[in-house]
Amino acid sequence: PIVVNLRETHATRKIRAEIHLEYQGDQVAKEIEEQGVKIRDMLITKIGTVKLEEIDSEVGRNRLRALLRDEINKILEHNQIKQVYFTEFLIL
């Protein structure tokens, strides 16, 4: 899981998220593994920029999923990530 301080909460609120990616093919899996550090860093950075009110709804979480998918696809060679799933998403 990724644990990140929420923006504008003076580090009093955090997000704990477990993220899974939908993609096809062994080559994509290999590229994700090779770029794992860059992807994790980007996830921490992007999630850390959101405000509580931006993710406190289904619409907000869907926007965050789309943002993360697009940012991961920028790291990978081709737009290979179809969807981002939260299997855990807690606001602490």
N, C-alpha and C positions, 0 to 999 in steps of 0.2 A: 504493500500500500504506500501511497504518497501522503504525507502530512505537510500542510502548508498553512502559514498564517494568512488570515483573511485581510485584505486591504482595508484600511481605515478603521481597524478595531484595536489598534495599539497592541497587537499581538495577544489579545485576550480571547479571540475566537479563531478557530482553526477548521480546516477541511481535511478530512481523512477520506481518501478515495482509492479504490482499487479499479484499475482501468484495463479493459481487454479490447483488442482490436480485431475487426473482421477484415480478412484478406484471403486471397487464394494463391496457393503455390508455395513450394518449398523455397524457391528463390527469394520470394518476399520475406519469408520467415528468416532466412539467412541474413538479408539486408537489415531487417529490424534488429536482429541480434548484433550485427556489426555496428549499427548506429545507436545502440541502446543507451549509451551515456548521453549522446546529444538529445535523443528523444526524451529521456527522463529529465534532463536539465530544462528543456523547453516546457515540459509539462509543469514542473515546479514553478518556473517563471510565469507562465501564462495563468495558471490557477491562482497564483499569488497576486495577480493584478485585478481579480474580480472583487466586487463588493457583495456583501451579504444579500442585499435586495436584488441583485442581478441573478442570483442562483436560487432564490427562495421559492421558485415555482417550476413547474414542468417546462414551461416555455423557456425560462432562463437556463435550465440545465440542458435543454436541447440546443440552445445557442452555444453553450460552452462545448458540448459534444462536437458540433460543427466546426467551431474554432479550432479545437484540438485536432480534429481530423485533417483540416486544411493545413495546419502548421506541421503535423507529422508528414503529410504528403510533400511539403516543401523540403523536408530533410531527405526523403527517399528519392530514388532516381526517377520514378514515375508516380503518378497519382494512384497508388495501389491500395490505400486504406479505404474501405467502403463505409465502415461505421466504427464509432467508438462507443463502447458500452461501459457503464459504471456498474460493477457488481457489488460495490460498497460505496456509499456516499453519505458521510456523516458530517454535520456541522457541530463542532464541539465548542 
